[in-house]
Amino acid sequence: MSSPAPILCEIVALRSSHAAALAEVALLCARDLGLQLKPKTLRIGHHEPTLGANESVLTLHLPAALAASQHPVWCLACRLACFLPGSRISVLIQGAQAFEPTEPRSRQRSA
């Protein structure tokens, strides 16, 4: 049985050193829960207008199937919120795969 793909964790921070520290905390929290995490740093030093001046953002990207079946993923989001109280923690559930067409079944004719 193959292991599930790592959960993508996008990080937006003011400084690269802060982004690295956030990634380290996120990796440790994920490891404690038995989850694989892939941190990806975005836009160091650039913030969206809706963010506070010193606010960092961590966004966990989940396929819908994983979000529905994995209690540890929600524990990870809660842990991150506890250990990183000055950061915004978001979970983005990617439901598009649930609506993709499946392969058509071949019709069987009865004799």
Sequence and secondary structure as in RCSB ss.txt:
>XXXX:A:sequence
MSSPAPILCEIVALRSSHAAALAEVALLCARDLGLQLKPKTLRIGHHEPTLGANESVLTLHLPAALAASQHPVWC
LACRLACFLPGSRISVLIQGAQAFEPTEPRSRQRSA
>XXXX:A:secstr
      EEEEEE SSHHHHHHHHHHHHHHHHHTT  EEEEEE TT   TTS TT EEEEEEEEHHHHHH HHHHH
HHHHHHHH TTEEEEEEEE GGGGS           
